[in-house]
Amino acid sequence: MRWTVKPIPTQETIDHLAKELKVENLIAQLLIQRGITNYDEAKAFFRPELSHLHDPYLMKDMDKAVVRIEHAMQEEENILIYGDYDVDGTTSVALVSSFLLEFYPNVATYIPDRYLEGYGISFQGIDFAADNDISLIIALDCGVKALDQIAYAKQKGIDVIVCDHHRPGDTLPDAVAILDPKQEACPYPYKELCGCGVGFKLIQALGVRLGKTIHDLVPFLDLVATAIAADIVPITGENRVMAHYGLQVINSNPRIGFKAIIDQIKKKELTITDVVFIIAPRINAAGRMKHGQHAVELLTAADFLTAQRFAQEIEVFNAERKTLDQEITEEALLQIQENSEEDRFTSVVYKENWHKGVIGIVASRLTETYYRPTLVFTKSGDKLAASARSVKGFDIYNALEGCSDWLEQFGGHMYAAGLTLMEEQYEQFKTQFEKVVAETIDPKLLQPEITIDAKINLDQITPKLMRILKQFAPFGPGNMTPIFMAEGVMDSGYARGVGEDEKHLKCALYQFGSAPIGAIGFNLGNKIDRVKNGKPFDAVFSLDENEWNGAVSLQLKLRDIR
């Protein structure tokens, strides 16, 4: 890995903030690196307030959206809440539908079938709306590029409100209202909302008209926090506030569907990392293995027995997903090796019977292994569909734009995207994608980077430091867990490999004059000889708490050593 130490602020800046906040210089340095330079900014960071959320009516077209929904309710129209089949989409649908159903009965939900309809608004979904006398569709986490589908809906007398957070194309669809902070003409001050976050701004705006305060909407933030975590959007600004309060809801008074999942995993207090790795994959598993509607049913369940039944089903889906993910990853790695493609700038693999529901996960696994922009294709009807994943610092969406002549459609973000093409275009596309990436990527981005916040000595690690660092949470893009580097550390003599095939490293490290501190290095078992040879080495780590037999102790979570 490339080790990159963040620039250290000037000593004068550090001293000034440390004095103003009455904290140690190390804490001041970490805060400045996060853009926090005075008392008020620090207070907003450590004590997020609901009052920090922006006025939803600052979002372009919000007034149009609210007026159209109010008109639909006055005229007793049928409303369809339509969302994508992933975590962001299903939580969005659960959020907006459960809010509207509190005071208006004519509300239905629709999640497209991943395999029969694909991503986003489908013609089949619009036909469903027409067949069921639905005259208003609220599309969540999708729609900003659905020009043909929304035109088709209009032909059938159906209005569409788009709530999206993906990058729009050059032309916007002919919708009644488009809520998307990333559209050029939108003055909304925070651009990094997820789809569920845009959905929350919509219910916040409707709530204003219904006499509801922001405090009345807090119970919905468990859904928003889950979507923020799963969609890997920056945990800054509004997202940080909503994630903070949403986690409180998940841990104190979660909706019945979350409670059913948490009861199965038997974990006391969930962090944002737990939401990413425990709750989100289970919600996602419904859309991957069966149908996303199962996730909506779980998240909107009104009684615990129903929620338990859906949670148990989803647990089975998740187990199936894990097995498939492992099998397909092994096949994909073999394909890269057999075709001698280890030296390419990209990884592009295809097999017609790979399960479409897990190709995104497989793309992430391949990116971890070869660390380069990756596409995993499978057959989808008469076309090929792919999930794309990128490496830090490289915009895969832009790279796909450079290959758009070979694509039927594509959409997504800087680091993750989806696309479809005709099978006969695959080889030409593959060649062009490799060419575009080779010409535009900085070669150093093909080596994984670990960004270090600060160099420290081990004797600086104290329970007090840990208590303050825990208040930096929730962690995520834009506010990552602080990473430290200690130079000239040694093992106290107890280093050993642990876990299956001893692939993890467990040891206790010290510097001259410091007490040993326990350390665990996941997937670092292959470096044990460097630790045991008695020579000093440098270590990069985050701080963690290890709970064993009821006792809690500080430990280093090793990221790399050299």
N, C-alpha and C positions, 0 to 999 in steps of 0.2 A: 504494500500500500504506500501511496504518497502521503507523507506527513506534512501538513501545512499548518504553521502556527499563525493564528490571527494577529494582525497588527496590534501592538500594545498602545493604548492611548497615552498621551503625555502625562508625566507624573503630576503636573499641576492640575490637570483635569481630574485625575484619579483622587488626589488629595482633597480637592474641593468637594467632590460628591461624597467621599467617605466622611468628611467632616459634617456636611449638611445632613446626611442620613444617619450619622453615628454608627457606621459599619466599618468593618475591616477593608483595607485597600483591595483585597482579592474580590470581595463582593462588589465593590464600586467598579472595578475593572470589568467584571462580567456584565454588569448592568449597562455600562457605557457601550460595550460591544453589541448590546441589544438595542442601542439607540436611545437609552434612558439616561438623561443628563442632568435632571433636576428633581427636586422633592415631589412636585406635582405629578411628573411622569412616573416616578417610582411608586407613588401612592396608587395611581391608576393601574400599574402593573401588578402590584402585590394585593391590591384590594379592588378587583373588578366590580363595577356597579352596573346594574340594569340601566341606570340613567346614562351610561356611556353609549348605549345603542342609538343609532341614528334614526331620525324621523323617516318612516317608510315612504312618505309622500315625496321625498327627495328623489326617489327612483322614477326614471322616465316611464310614463304610461300608467303609473300606479293609480292615479285618479280614474283613468278610463277603465281599468280592470275592476275597481271597486264599484263604479257606477253600473257596469254591465252585470256584475254578480247580484247587486241589489235589485236591478231590473228583473233578472231571472227569478229571484225569490218573490218579488211582487206579482209577477205573472204566473207563478207556480210552474216554471219550466223545470225540466229534468236536467240535472247537471252531472257530467261525467268527470271524475278526477282520474287523470291518465298519467302514468309515470313509468319510467324505465324499470328494468327487472333487477337492477343491482341495489346495493344498500341505500345509496343516495336517493334513487327513484322510489323504492318501496317505503322508506321512512317518510319521504315527501308526501306520498299518497295517503299514508296513515295519518300524517299530521293534518293536512288540509281537509280530508274527508271527515275525520273525527271532530275537528273544530266546527265545520259547517253543520254536521248532524246534530250538534248541540241545540241548534235553533231552527233547522230547516230539514224536512224529511226527504226531499226528492233528490237524493245524492247517491250515485253509484260509483264504483271504482273499477279501473281496468289496468291490468299489467299485460303488455304484449308477450306472447310466447317467444322465448329466445330463439327457438329453432324454426318455427313456422313463420314468424313475422320479422324477427331481427330487432335491431336497436331502434328506439325512437317511435314517433307517431307512424302508425301503419295504416294502409288503406283498409285492412281488415278491421282495425279498431274503429275507424270512421264508419264503416258499414254497420258495425255493432251499434254505434251511437244512433245512426239513422234508423235502424230496425227497432230500436227501443225508444223512439220519439224523444231523443236527447237533442237539445238545441244549443247547448253550451258545453264545450270541453275546456277544462283547465289542465294544460299539459305541463308536467313538472319534470325537471332535470332533462328535458329534451324539447325539440321543436324549433329552435332558432334557425335551423337549416332545412326545415321540412317544407320547402316552398310548394312542391307539387301536392303533398298530402293536405296542406292547409287550403290550397286552392280547391282541391277535391271536396273538402269539408264544406267550403263556402257554396259550391254548386249544390250541395245537398241541404242547404239552409242551416248549416251548423256553424256557429261562431267559435273561435278558438282564442283562449288567453294563453300565451306562452310564458312560463316561468323557467328560465334556463340560466346557466352560468358558463356555458361553453362559448368559444369564440364564434361570433357570427361570420357568415360568408359575406361576399360583396353586396348581395341583395338580401333584404329581409323579407320574411313571409308576410302575406297579407292577413295578418291576425288583428283581432279587435284591440289587443294590447300586447306588447312584448316587454316583459320584465326581465332584463338581463343587464347587470351592471357593466358587462364587458362591451356592450354596443357603444359605438363612438359617441353618440349624442346623449348618453346617459350621464347626468351630473352626480350620480350617487357617489359619496366620498369613499366608500370601501368597495373595492373591486373583486375581492377574493372569496366571496360567499360560495358555498356549495349549493346544489339544487335545493336541498331541504332548507338551507338558509334563506334562499329567495322565497320559498314557500312560507317560511316563518314571517318574512317581511310583509307578505300578502295578508296573512291572518292578523298581523299587528295592525295593518292599515284598516282592515275590516273591523277589528276590535275597537279602534278609535271611534268609528261610526256607531258601534253597538254599546258604547259606554264602558268598555272593558279597559282596565289598566294593564300595563306591562306585567305586573305581579300576577294578574289572572292567567297570563299565558305561560308562566314559568313551568307548569307541568308538561308542556309540550317540548321543553328544551332537552329532555332525555333523547328524543328522536333526533334533534338537531345535532347534539353532541356526538351521537353515534355516526351520523352522516359526515360530520367534519372529520372525525377520526378515520373513517373508512375511505373517504375520498382523497385523503392526504392533501388537503388544502392548508395554507398557512394558518398556524394558530397564533394570529396576531389580531389586533384591533377587535372588531365585533366578534370574529370567530373565537377569540380567546375568552371574551365575556360569556358567549353562549355555551362554549365548551365547559367553562368553569361552573356555571349554574346547572348545566345539563348533567354533569358528573354528580353534583350534589343530589339531584333528583334521582339518578340511577342508584345512588348509594343510600338514600334515605326513604324515598317514596316512589319507586319505579312503577311504571304502568305494568299491568298484570302480565303482559307478554314478556317483558324483560325479567320480571320476577320468576317466571317459569323457567327461563334460560339460566338465570343466576342460581336458582335452587338446584339445577342439575349439575352445575360446575362446582358448587359448594365453596365459593370464594367470598370472604367477608367484605373487603373494600376494593372496588375496582378503580384502576387508574385509566388514563386515556390509552395506555399501551394494552391493557387488558381488553378494552373495548375493541381495539384494532385486531388483536389476535384471538379473542375468545368470542365476543358477541358478534362482530361484523362477519366473520366467516360463516357463522351459523345462519345469519339472515341471508347472506349471499347464496348459501348452499341451496336454498329453495329454488331460486331462479336458475341456478346452474344445473341442478339435477332433475327438477320436476317443473315447478312453475312459481314465478314470483308472487302470485296471488296468495300462496301459502304464507309468505312472510307478512303480507298486509293483514291477513286474517289473524296471525299471531299478535301483531302489534296493535290491533284494534279490538282484541278479544275483550268481552265484557265480564266474563266469569273465569275463575281460575281453572276449573276442570277443562274448559274448552282450550284455554291457553296451554295447559299441560299437554293436551293431546297434540296440538300443533308443534309444541316445543319438542316432544318425543319424535314426531315425524321428521322434523328438521334435523334432529340429532342423527337420525339414520341417514338422511341426505348428506350430512357433513362427513360421516364416516365413509360413505361411497365416494364422495368428492376427493377425500384424502388418498384413497386407494388409486383412483384414476389419475390423479395429479402425479403420483409417484411413478406409475407405469408409463405415462406419456412422456414425462420428463426424461426417463431413462432411454426411451425410444428416440427422442429428439436429440439427446446428447450423442447417441450412437450414430445418428444420421449425419451430424456435423463432423464427427471423427472419420466416418467411412468415406465421406466426400472430400476429405482433406481440406476443410474450410476453416481450420483454426486460425489461419493468417489473414482472414478477411477483416474488413472494417465493420461488417454487419453479420448477424446470424439470421438467416431466413430458412425456415423448415416447413415442410408440408406433408401431411398424410390425410387421405380423404376420410378415414373413419375415426380420427381423433375427436373426442367429445368436445363440442363447441363450448360447453359450460366451463371447462377448466383451461382453455388455451391461454387465457390471460395470466393465470397463476403460473403455467408452464413458461410463458414468456418472461415472467419475473425471475423464475428459477434459472433460466438460461442466461439472463442478464447478470445474475449473481455469479455464475460460473465463468463466463467468457468476458463479461463486462464490456459490452458494446451494444449499440441499438439493435433490437431484436424483434422479429415478426414470427408468429406461429400461425400457420394457415391450416384450415380444415375445409371439407366440402360442406356447403350449406345450400341445399336445393340444387339449382343449376349453376351456382356461382361458388367462388371460394371466399371464405371470410377469415379475417385475421385479427389478432390482438397484437398491439405494438407496445413495447416498453423501451425506455431510453436510459441513458446514463446521466449522472449529474452534470449539468451544464450544457447539455445538447438538446435542442428543440426538435423532437421527432415529428411534431405536427408540421413544422416548416419543411422538413425533409420530404414528407408525404405530399405536400403541396407541389414540390419539385418533380413529383412522379404522377401528378393528377391525370395526365393523358391516358394512363393505363388503368385508372381506377373508376369504378362505378360510383362509389361514394366513400367518404371518410369523415371522421370527426373526432374531437377529443382535446387533449391538453398538450403542454410541452413534453410531459414525461409518459403519457399513456394515451393511446388512440385505438380506434377500431376502423376497419376498412373492408370493402368487398370489391372483387374484380371478377371478370370472366376467366374461366380456366385457361383459355388459349392465350391470355395476356400475362400469365404468371411468370414465365421465364424472362420475357422482356422487362416486366416490372422489377423482377429480382435484380437484373443487371443494372437497371437505371437507379434503383434504390442504393445499391452498393456504390455506384458512381457518385450520386449526390452526396452521400455520407462521406465518402473518401475525400471529396473536394471541399467539404465544408467543416468537417470536425477537426478540432485541435487535437493532435495525437495524444497529448498528455491526458485528455479526458478519458482515454481508453485504459487508464490505470486508476483503480479506485483510490479515492482521496479520503483521508481522515483529517478533519479540521479540528485543531487543538485550540481551546480557549486560552489556556494559561499553563505555564510551567510552574510547578509547585514542589515543595519538599513534603515528604510523607508526614512530618511532625505538624504540618498545618491542618491535617485532616482530623477534625474533632466532631463530637456530637453536635456542638453549636453550629458549625459550618453546615452539617447535614440538615439540621432543622431549617436553616435559611434557604438552602438549595431546594428543599422540598416545596418551598413557597414559590419557586420559579415555575412550578407546574401549573397548568397542563403543558406538556412538552409536545413538540411537533415542528413541522417546517416553519421557519421564521423564529422559532424559539426552541432550539434543540437542547437536549440534556447537556449540561456543561461537560466538556471533555478536557481532561488534564494530562500533563506529561510530567513524569518524574525521571530524572537522570541518575545514573549510577546506582540503581537498586540491585539488591541481591536476594536470593532465596535463602530462607532460614534453615533449609535442609529437608523440608517435608514435601517438596514438589512431587506430584504424581499425576498420572492420567486417570480420568474418571469417566463414567458413562459408557455407553455402548462403544466397543472397539477403542476405549480410552481416548475418545476424540476430543474431550475437554481437558483443560489444564487446571489443576488446583494447587495452590501454593500459598506461602506466607512471605511477604516481601518487607525488607527494611533497608534503610540507608544508615551509614555510620552515625551512631548516636540516637537513632530512632527505634521505637519498639516495633516489632513485626506486626503487620496488618494482613489479614486474610485476603486472598484474591482468587477469583474464578475467571478463566478465559474460555468462553464457549468456542468450540472448533479451533482451539489453539493447541491441542494435544500434540500436534506434530512439531511444536517448538520446545518440547520439554528438555531436549539436550542443551539448548542454549541457556535454559534456566538452571539446570543442574550442574553445569561445568564449573561452578564456583566463581565465575567472572562477573563483574558488574555489567548491567545492561540498562537500556532505557525502556520505559513502559508508558503506554498510552491507555487511559482508563476513565471510566465514569465512577461515581460513588454510588454505592448501593447498600441496602440493609439486608442482612442475612438472619432469618428467623429459624432457630433450631431448638426444639424442646422448650418452647415458650420464651427463650432468651433471644434478644435482638442485638446484633453486633454490626459494626460498620465493616464493609468489605469493598475491595476494588473490583470492578467489573472490567477486566482487561479487554482492550480492543485490538492491541497489537504490541509486539515487543521487537527490539532490535539491539 
